[in-house]
Amino acid sequence: MSDEKKPGPGRTTADIELRFGRLLSALGSALSDMTGRLESGQSREIRRDHTIDVGMGPIRTETRIRVRYASDFGNAEPEPGPVPEETAERPPAPARPILADIATVGRTWQLQADLPGVAEEDLTLELDAGDLLISAEGSGRRYEGRFPLPPGVGLADIRISLKSGILDLTAPLPEAP
């Protein structure tokens, strides 16, 4: 065994505070740089990346500072240059496939899938050639999936539950003739 003492909680906290102090110093430097750029008429945007190691792994920060003048909001023509991100058209996020567990328990068909960030009102179910099409969008994510339905089960038969990002669909199976 080693006679070295492990750093106590106070020392770890002090070490983290020192590293965050460096991070805040870097942010202050970026703000100072931005002020200098504005005064000299250069770019109105600056970006900085900074990484610190806090002992439990690295923390990476990205700082972006953009200045908008009052004339940017009025009738004045905007300054030529790149389109600000808020107004730039972004293509829709690609749909993520829905991975589902499907089972038949007794006379009930069940489908369960994880859809984090989706509310029940953001969910769409459709029927296409005997397949159930599920699409959902929430929290900037889109999901799509296609699943075979048992013969005789329709959309009206499906009960929907979506709580805490867990989708549960159930439907009674028709009686065999």
C-alpha positions in Angstrom: 0.0 0.0 0.0 1.1 3.5 -0.7 1.6 6.1 2.0 0.2 8.8 -0.4 -3.0 10.3 0.6 -5.8 10.6 -1.9 -7.0 14.2 -2.5 -10.1 15.0 -0.3 -13.3 16.4 -1.6 -12.1 20.0 -0.9 -9.0 19.6 -3.0 -11.0 18.1 -5.9 -13.5 21.0 -5.7 -10.6 23.5 -5.7 -9.0 21.8 -8.7 -12.3 22.0 -10.6 -12.8 25.6 -9.6 -9.3 26.4 -10.9 -10.0 24.7 -14.2 -13.4 26.4 -14.6 -11.6 29.7 -13.8 -9.4 29.0 -16.8 -12.5 28.4 -18.9 -14.1 31.7 -17.7 -10.8 33.4 -18.4 -10.9 32.1 -22.0 -14.5 33.3 -22.3 -13.5 36.7 -21.1 -10.7 36.7 -23.7 -13.2 35.9 -26.5 -15.4 38.7 -25.4 -12.5 41.1 -25.4 -11.5 39.9 -28.9 -15.1 40.4 -30.1 -15.1 44.0 -28.8 -11.9 44.7 -30.6 -13.3 43.2 -33.9 -16.4 45.4 -33.6 -14.4 48.5 -32.9 -12.2 47.8 -36.0 -15.2 47.0 -38.2 -14.2 43.3 -38.7 -16.5 40.3 -38.4 -19.4 40.5 -36.0 -19.1 36.8 -35.1 -16.4 34.9 -33.2 -16.2 31.2 -32.2 -13.9 29.5 -29.7 -13.5 25.9 -28.6 -12.0 25.1 -25.2 -11.4 21.7 -23.5 -10.7 21.1 -19.8 -10.1 17.9 -18.0 -11.9 17.7 -14.6 -10.5 14.3 -13.6 -13.6 12.4 -14.5 -13.1 13.1 -18.2 -12.8 16.1 -20.5 -15.4 18.8 -20.8 -15.5 20.5 -24.2 -17.1 23.9 -24.6 -18.0 25.8 -27.7 -18.4 29.5 -27.5 -20.1 31.5 -30.2 -20.7 35.2 -29.9 -22.6 37.1 -32.5 -23.5 40.8 -32.2 -26.5 42.3 -33.9 -27.0 46.0 -34.2 -30.4 47.8 -33.7 -30.4 48.5 -37.5 -30.5 44.7 -38.0 -34.0 44.6 -36.6 -35.5 47.7 -38.4 -36.2 48.4 -42.1 -32.5 48.8 -42.9 -31.1 46.3 -45.4 -29.1 43.5 -43.6 -25.4 43.5 -44.0 -24.3 41.2 -46.8 -22.8 37.9 -45.7 -23.8 34.6 -44.4 -27.5 34.0 -43.5 -28.0 34.0 -39.7 -28.8 30.5 -38.4 -32.2 31.5 -37.1 -33.4 32.4 -40.6 -31.5 29.9 -42.6 -33.6 27.1 -44.0 -32.5 23.8 -42.6 -33.4 20.5 -44.2 -35.6 18.4 -42.1 -33.8 16.0 -39.8 -33.5 12.5 -41.2 -36.0 10.1 -39.7 -34.6 7.6 -37.3 -35.9 4.1 -37.6 -38.3 2.9 -34.9 -37.0 -0.2 -33.3 -39.9 -2.1 -31.7 -40.6 -5.2 -29.8 -43.7 -7.0 -31.2 -45.4 -9.9 -29.4 -48.7 -11.8 -29.2 -49.8 -12.4 -25.7 -52.9 -14.5 -25.5 -55.4 -12.9 -27.8 -53.6 -9.5 -27.8 -51.1 -8.1 -30.3 -48.5 -5.7 -28.6 -45.9 -3.3 -30.0 -43.5 -1.4 -27.7 -40.9 1.1 -28.8 -38.8 3.9 -27.4 -39.6 7.4 -28.8 -37.8 9.8 -26.5 -39.0 13.4 -26.7 -42.3 12.6 -28.5 -45.8 13.4 -27.1 -48.9 11.5 -28.1 -50.2 14.4 -30.2 -47.0 14.2 -32.3 -47.7 10.6 -33.2 -49.3 9.5 -36.5 -50.5 6.0 -37.3 -51.5 4.9 -40.8 -52.4 1.7 -42.5 -50.8 0.7 -45.8 -51.3 -2.7 -47.5 -51.7 -4.4 -44.1 -48.7 -2.7 -42.5 -48.9 -0.2 -39.7 -46.9 3.0 -40.5 -45.8 5.0 -37.5 -44.3 8.4 -37.7 -43.5 10.8 -34.9 -41.7 14.1 -34.4 -40.6 15.7 -31.2 -37.7 17.5 -29.6 -36.1 18.0 -33.0 -36.2 14.3 -33.8 -38.2 12.4 -36.3 -39.0 8.7 -36.2 -40.5 6.4 -38.8 -41.3 2.7 -38.8 -43.3 0.1 -40.8 -44.7 -3.0 -39.0 -46.9 -5.8 -40.2 -50.3 -6.0 -38.5 -52.0 -9.3 -37.9 -54.9 -10.1 -40.3 -58.2 -8.6 -39.2 -56.6 -5.8 -37.0 -57.4 -2.2 -38.1 -56.4 1.2 -36.9 -59.6 1.5 -34.9 -58.7 -1.6 -32.9 -55.3 -0.2 -31.7 -55.0 1.4 -28.2 -52.2 3.9 -27.9 -50.2 4.8 -24.8 -47.2 7.0 -24.9 -45.7 7.9 -21.5 -42.1 9.0 -20.8 -41.0 8.3 -24.3 -42.3 4.7 -24.3 -44.9 3.8 -26.9 -47.2 1.0 -26.2 -49.7 -0.2 -28.8 -52.1 -3.0 -28.2 -55.0 -4.5 -30.2 -57.2 -7.5 -29.6 -56.8 -10.3 -32.1 -59.9 -11.4 -34.0 -61.4 -14.7 -33.2 -60.4 -17.5 -35.7 -63.4 -18.5 -37.9 
